[in-house]
Amino acid sequence: MTVLFAIGTIAAISILAIWLGYPVLVWARSKWWADPILPDRALAASRHVSVILATRETADAIARRVSNLMDTDHPAERLEVVIALDDVGTAAQPEELQTIPGTIVVVRGDAPGGKAATLNAGVRVATGDVLVLADTAQIFDRRTIPELVAHLEDSRFAAVSGALELGSRNGWTPVEMYWRMEKWLRYHESRVHSSVGVTGAVYATRRATWPILPVGTLLDDVFVPMRLVLAGWRVGFTYAAVAKDVRTFDAKGEAARKTRTLTGILQLIEVLPDVMTPANPIRFAFMIHKLARLATPLLLIIAVAGIMGGVGLLLSRHPTIVLGLLAAIVTILLVVPSIRRRLYESAYWVVVLQRAVFTALMNGMNRRWSVWNR
């Protein structure tokens, strides 16, 4: 029991180090040794911008999104929207999109399809100095595009991510809490050197530095920034460029997304192995922020086993106290339904999301990268 409790304690400390210790370390470095991005909003207005919308959605959904993208403070004469239709599973046809108002370019994605091939096709026909990457489901504020462009005026940075805001009735679902933490962490990482990844629904890069995506790449929003960092650039983050997503995300849907993104992290190591070498100036950040989190399910199992071992040890030495505490906990759960429901929901999210991590690990071990679903 004592050995099991000790091992479980080490596992629990490891989880805290990954999810709490690393963010605190980054925050401390950001507070005392910051080298933040310096936007230039006046110069940004002169830039020619291409918004790349890679999509499989219907013509109506695309038209609504383009209307939102055109509703921006960036000068209309210096803005084009490139609609890149995925070659596989696209609901819209090019001729359905020709009547959308504004400077619109419609292109079919490259074979064999998928987001990476679609983005490559879209970037190839874009004429802007700056590329803004967007998805169909979100909504930009009027200042989103101008702020992304303004932050790219800092010559040290080749990409900058905006902030994704998720909306629900209470604003405190597990997904939203995770994204609050993730945005905070990316902001402070970018003040030290570079954000480890960007948000695919709202980020911008320089046209001249865009790296061609390998066919089948799952995470352009990690491949692109890491490729740029390896080339000597920095990757920024700003809260001023907002993309709002009003969809609700249940545990099952979030688990599917998490499986894809975590599988994409493992795929990245295969397609861009230099991220694990000293050539990567943010290698430590990448390994903790992206890779170490994959160990969470195993560490969690060990930690729970250790806790059970500790309870068993206490029970053998102080049975009355332990049984009294357990009885009090059970009574509270029976008497207060809201606590019982919240505990059940939290446990369900934990189990589902940790199962997603396990599935991603299996995908990585078997090099099974075809996990992108509509």
C-alpha positions as CSV (number, residue, x, y, z in Angstrom):
1,M,0.0,0.0,0.0
2,T,2.8,2.4,0.9
3,V,4.7,1.8,-2.4
4,L,1.4,2.2,-4.4
5,F,0.6,5.4,-2.6
6,A,4.1,6.8,-3.3
7,I,3.9,5.9,-7.0
8,G,0.5,7.5,-7.2
9,T,1.7,10.6,-5.5
10,I,4.5,10.9,-8.1
11,A,1.9,10.5,-10.9
12,A,-0.3,13.2,-9.4
13,I,2.7,15.6,-9.1
14,S,3.5,14.9,-12.7
15,I,0.0,15.8,-13.8
16,L,0.2,19.0,-11.8
17,A,3.6,19.8,-13.3
18,I,2.2,19.4,-16.9
19,W,-1.1,21.2,-16.4
20,L,-0.2,23.8,-13.7
21,G,3.6,23.9,-13.3
22,Y,4.4,24.6,-16.9
23,P,1.8,27.4,-17.3
24,V,3.1,29.0,-14.1
25,L,6.6,28.9,-15.4
26,V,5.6,30.4,-18.8
27,W,3.7,33.1,-17.0
28,A,6.6,34.0,-14.8
29,R,9.0,34.2,-17.8
30,S,6.4,36.3,-19.7
31,K,6.0,38.7,-16.7
32,W,9.7,39.4,-16.2
33,W,11.4,38.6,-19.5
34,A,8.7,39.4,-22.0
35,D,9.5,40.3,-25.7
36,P,6.0,40.9,-27.0
37,I,4.7,41.4,-30.5
38,L,4.4,45.1,-31.6
39,P,1.4,45.8,-33.9
40,D,1.3,48.7,-36.4
41,R,-2.3,49.4,-37.2
42,A,-1.7,52.4,-39.5
43,L,0.6,50.4,-41.9
44,A,-1.7,47.4,-41.8
45,A,-4.5,49.2,-43.6
46,S,-2.3,49.3,-46.7
47,R,-1.8,45.6,-47.0
48,H,-3.6,43.5,-49.6
49,V,-5.3,40.6,-47.7
50,S,-6.5,37.2,-48.9
51,V,-8.9,35.4,-46.6
52,I,-8.7,31.6,-47.3
53,L,-11.9,29.8,-46.5
54,A,-11.4,26.0,-46.9
55,T,-14.7,24.4,-46.7
56,R,-17.1,21.5,-47.3
57,E,-20.2,23.4,-46.4
58,T,-23.4,24.3,-48.3
59,A,-23.6,27.3,-50.6
60,D,-25.9,29.1,-48.1
61,A,-23.5,28.6,-45.2
62,I,-20.5,29.8,-47.3
63,A,-22.4,32.9,-48.5
64,R,-23.3,33.8,-44.9
65,R,-19.6,33.4,-43.8
66,V,-18.3,35.4,-46.7
67,S,-20.8,38.2,-45.9
68,N,-19.4,38.2,-42.3
69,L,-15.8,38.2,-43.6
70,M,-16.5,41.2,-45.9
71,D,-18.0,43.1,-42.9
72,T,-14.6,44.3,-41.7
73,D,-12.8,47.5,-41.0
74,H,-10.0,46.5,-43.4
75,P,-10.4,48.5,-46.7
76,A,-12.7,46.5,-49.0
77,E,-10.5,47.3,-52.1
78,R,-7.6,45.5,-50.4
79,L,-9.5,42.4,-49.4
80,E,-10.3,39.2,-51.3
81,V,-11.9,36.0,-50.1
82,V,-10.7,32.7,-51.6
83,I,-13.2,30.0,-51.3
84,A,-11.4,26.7,-51.5
85,L,-13.8,23.7,-51.9
86,D,-12.6,20.4,-50.6
87,D,-12.4,17.9,-53.4
88,V,-14.0,15.3,-51.2
89,G,-17.5,15.7,-49.6
90,T,-18.1,19.3,-50.6
91,A,-21.8,20.2,-50.5
92,A,-21.5,23.4,-52.7
93,Q,-20.6,23.7,-56.3
94,P,-18.5,26.6,-57.7
95,E,-21.3,28.0,-59.9
96,E,-23.5,28.4,-56.8
97,L,-21.0,30.8,-55.3
98,Q,-20.4,33.1,-58.3
99,T,-23.1,35.5,-57.2
100,I,-21.7,36.2,-53.8
101,P,-21.0,40.0,-53.5
102,G,-17.4,41.1,-53.1
103,T,-14.0,40.1,-54.5
104,I,-14.4,36.4,-54.5
105,V,-12.2,33.7,-56.0
106,V,-13.5,30.1,-56.0
107,V,-11.2,27.2,-56.5
108,R,-11.4,23.4,-56.0
109,G,-9.0,21.8,-53.6
110,D,-6.2,19.6,-54.8
111,A,-6.6,15.8,-55.0
112,P,-6.9,13.6,-53.1
113,G,-8.9,16.1,-50.9
114,G,-8.7,16.9,-47.3
115,K,-8.1,20.3,-45.6
116,A,-4.3,20.4,-46.3
117,A,-4.8,19.9,-50.0
118,T,-7.7,22.4,-50.0
119,L,-5.6,25.0,-48.2
120,N,-2.7,24.6,-50.6
121,A,-5.0,25.2,-53.6
122,G,-6.5,28.2,-52.0
123,V,-3.1,29.8,-51.1
124,R,-1.9,29.1,-54.6
125,V,-4.5,31.4,-56.2
126,A,-4.4,34.1,-53.4
127,T,-2.9,37.4,-54.4
128,G,-2.7,39.1,-50.9
129,D,0.5,39.9,-49.0
130,V,-1.2,38.5,-45.9
131,L,-3.2,35.3,-45.7
132,V,-6.0,35.1,-43.1
133,L,-7.2,31.6,-42.4
134,A,-10.8,31.1,-41.5
135,D,-13.4,28.3,-41.1
136,T,-17.1,28.4,-42.0
137,A,-18.6,27.9,-38.6
138,Q,-17.3,31.0,-36.8
139,I,-18.0,34.7,-36.9
140,F,-15.3,37.5,-37.0
141,D,-15.6,40.9,-35.4
142,R,-15.1,43.9,-37.6
143,R,-11.6,44.3,-36.0
144,T,-10.5,40.7,-36.3
145,I,-8.8,40.9,-39.8
146,P,-7.3,44.4,-39.2
147,E,-5.8,43.2,-35.9
148,L,-4.3,40.1,-37.3
149,V,-2.7,42.1,-40.1
150,A,-1.5,44.8,-37.7
151,H,0.3,42.3,-35.5
152,L,2.1,40.8,-38.6
153,E,3.7,44.2,-39.1
154,D,6.2,43.2,-36.5
155,S,9.0,41.8,-38.8
156,R,10.0,39.2,-36.2
157,F,6.7,37.3,-36.6
158,A,5.5,35.3,-39.5
159,A,2.2,34.1,-38.1
160,V,-0.3,35.3,-35.5
161,S,-3.3,33.6,-33.9
162,G,-6.5,35.2,-32.8
163,A,-8.7,34.2,-29.9
164,L,-11.5,31.7,-30.3
165,E,-14.5,32.4,-28.1
166,L,-17.0,29.7,-27.4
167,G,-20.5,30.6,-26.4
168,S,-23.0,28.7,-24.3
169,R,-25.6,29.4,-21.7
170,N,-23.2,29.4,-18.7
171,G,-19.8,29.9,-20.3
172,W,-18.2,27.3,-18.0
173,T,-18.4,24.0,-19.8
174,P,-15.3,21.8,-19.7
175,V,-14.5,22.8,-23.3
176,E,-14.8,26.5,-22.6
177,M,-12.7,26.3,-19.5
178,Y,-10.0,24.4,-21.5
179,W,-10.0,27.1,-24.1
180,R,-9.8,29.9,-21.6
181,M,-6.6,28.2,-20.2
182,E,-5.3,27.4,-23.7
183,K,-5.6,31.0,-24.9
184,W,-4.0,32.4,-21.7
185,L,-1.1,29.9,-22.2
186,R,-0.6,30.7,-25.9
187,Y,-0.6,34.4,-25.1
188,H,2.2,34.1,-22.5
189,E,4.2,31.7,-24.7
190,S,4.1,34.2,-27.5
191,R,5.4,36.9,-25.2
192,V,8.4,34.7,-24.4
193,H,9.1,33.4,-27.9
194,S,6.2,31.7,-29.8
195,S,2.8,30.2,-29.3
196,V,2.9,26.4,-29.7
197,G,0.3,26.2,-32.4
198,V,-2.4,28.7,-33.6
199,T,-6.1,28.5,-33.8
200,G,-7.2,27.2,-37.2
201,A,-10.4,29.2,-37.2
202,V,-8.6,32.6,-36.8
203,Y,-4.9,33.1,-37.7
204,A,-2.8,34.9,-40.3
205,T,0.5,34.3,-42.0
206,R,2.7,36.1,-44.5
207,R,2.0,34.9,-48.1
208,A,5.8,34.7,-48.7
209,T,6.4,32.4,-45.8
210,W,3.5,30.0,-46.2
211,P,4.8,26.4,-46.2
212,I,3.2,23.9,-48.6
213,L,1.3,21.4,-46.4
214,P,2.1,17.7,-46.9
215,V,-0.9,15.9,-48.3
216,G,-3.0,14.4,-45.4
217,T,-1.7,16.8,-42.8
218,L,-4.3,16.8,-39.9
219,L,-3.2,20.0,-38.2
220,D,-2.3,22.9,-40.4
221,D,-2.6,25.1,-37.3
222,V,0.4,23.3,-35.7
223,F,2.4,22.3,-38.8
224,V,2.5,25.9,-40.2
225,P,3.6,27.7,-37.0
226,M,6.2,25.0,-36.1
227,R,7.6,25.1,-39.7
228,L,7.9,28.9,-39.3
229,V,9.6,28.6,-35.9
230,L,12.1,26.2,-37.4
231,A,12.8,28.7,-40.1
232,G,13.7,31.3,-37.5
233,W,10.4,33.2,-37.3
234,R,8.2,33.8,-34.2
235,V,4.5,33.1,-33.8
236,G,2.3,35.5,-32.0
237,F,-1.1,35.6,-30.3
238,T,-3.6,38.4,-29.7
239,Y,-6.8,38.6,-27.8
240,A,-7.8,41.6,-30.1
241,A,-8.6,39.3,-33.1
242,V,-11.7,37.4,-32.1
243,A,-13.6,34.5,-33.8
244,K,-16.9,33.6,-32.1
245,D,-18.3,30.1,-32.2
246,V,-21.8,29.8,-30.8
247,R,-22.1,26.1,-31.3
248,T,-22.5,23.8,-28.3
249,F,-20.0,21.0,-27.8
250,D,-21.0,17.9,-26.0
251,A,-18.5,15.4,-24.6
252,K,-18.9,13.0,-27.6
253,G,-18.3,15.7,-30.2
254,E,-15.4,17.2,-28.3
255,A,-13.8,13.7,-27.9
256,A,-13.9,13.2,-31.7
257,R,-12.2,16.6,-32.2
258,K,-9.7,15.8,-29.5
259,T,-8.9,12.5,-31.1
260,R,-8.1,14.2,-34.4
261,T,-6.0,17.0,-32.9
262,L,-3.9,14.7,-30.7
263,T,-3.4,12.2,-33.5
264,G,-2.3,15.2,-35.6
265,I,0.4,16.0,-33.0
266,L,1.8,12.5,-33.3
267,Q,1.6,12.8,-37.1
268,L,3.5,16.1,-36.9
269,I,6.6,14.3,-35.4
270,E,6.6,12.1,-38.5
271,V,6.2,14.8,-41.1
272,L,8.3,17.4,-39.3
273,P,10.8,15.5,-37.2
274,D,13.0,18.6,-36.5
275,V,10.4,19.7,-33.9
276,M,12.0,17.2,-31.6
277,T,15.6,18.4,-32.2
278,P,17.7,21.4,-30.9
279,A,16.9,23.1,-34.2
280,N,13.5,23.9,-32.6
281,P,14.0,26.9,-30.3
282,I,10.8,26.1,-28.5
283,R,11.4,22.3,-28.3
284,F,10.8,22.3,-24.5
285,A,7.5,24.1,-24.9
286,F,6.4,21.8,-27.6
287,M,7.2,18.7,-25.6
288,I,5.4,19.8,-22.5
289,H,2.5,21.7,-24.1
290,K,1.7,19.1,-26.7
291,L,3.4,15.8,-26.0
292,A,3.5,15.5,-22.2
293,R,-0.3,15.9,-22.1
294,L,-0.6,12.6,-23.9
295,A,0.7,10.9,-20.8
296,T,-2.3,12.2,-18.7
297,P,-4.5,9.1,-19.0
298,L,-1.7,6.8,-17.8
299,L,-0.7,9.2,-15.0
300,L,-4.3,9.6,-14.0
301,I,-4.8,5.8,-13.7
302,I,-1.7,5.5,-11.6
303,A,-2.7,8.5,-9.4
304,V,-6.2,7.1,-8.8
305,A,-4.6,3.7,-7.9
306,G,-2.3,5.5,-5.5
307,I,-5.2,7.3,-3.9
308,M,-7.0,4.0,-3.4
309,G,-3.9,2.6,-1.9
310,G,-3.7,5.6,0.5
311,V,-7.3,5.1,1.4
312,G,-6.6,1.4,2.1
313,L,-3.6,2.4,4.2
314,L,-5.7,4.9,6.3
315,L,-8.5,2.4,6.6
316,S,-6.2,-0.2,8.1
317,R,-4.8,2.3,10.6
318,H,-7.8,4.6,11.3
319,P,-11.0,2.7,10.1
320,T,-13.4,4.8,12.1
321,I,-12.2,8.1,10.6
322,V,-12.1,6.9,7.1
323,L,-15.5,5.2,7.2
324,G,-16.9,8.4,8.8
325,L,-15.6,10.5,5.9
326,L,-16.9,8.1,3.3
327,A,-20.3,8.1,4.9
328,A,-20.3,11.9,5.0
329,I,-19.4,12.1,1.3
330,V,-22.1,9.6,0.3
331,T,-24.7,11.5,2.4
332,I,-23.9,14.8,0.7
333,L,-24.2,13.2,-2.7
334,L,-27.5,11.7,-1.8
335,V,-29.0,14.8,-0.3
336,V,-27.7,17.4,-2.8
337,P,-28.6,16.4,-6.3
338,S,-26.8,19.3,-8.0
339,I,-23.5,18.2,-6.5
340,R,-24.1,14.6,-7.5
341,R,-25.1,15.7,-11.1
342,R,-22.1,18.0,-11.4
343,L,-19.7,15.3,-10.1
344,Y,-21.2,12.8,-12.6
345,E,-20.9,15.2,-15.5
346,S,-17.3,16.0,-14.6
347,A,-16.4,12.4,-14.3
348,Y,-18.0,11.6,-17.6
349,W,-16.1,14.4,-19.4
350,V,-12.8,13.2,-17.8
351,V,-13.4,9.6,-18.9
352,V,-14.5,10.5,-22.5
353,L,-11.6,12.9,-23.1
354,Q,-9.0,10.6,-21.6
355,R,-10.3,7.8,-23.9
356,A,-9.8,10.2,-26.8
357,V,-6.2,10.6,-25.8
358,F,-5.8,6.8,-25.6
359,T,-7.4,6.5,-29.1
360,A,-5.0,9.1,-30.4
361,L,-2.0,7.2,-29.0
362,M,-3.2,4.0,-30.7
363,N,-3.6,5.9,-34.0
364,G,-0.1,7.2,-33.6
365,M,1.4,3.7,-32.8
366,N,-0.4,2.3,-35.9
367,R,0.4,5.3,-38.1
368,R,-3.4,5.7,-38.7
369,W,-3.7,9.3,-39.9
370,S,-7.1,9.1,-41.8
371,V,-9.2,10.4,-38.9
372,W,-10.6,13.6,-40.3
373,N,-14.4,13.3,-40.4
374,R,-17.1,15.8,-41.4
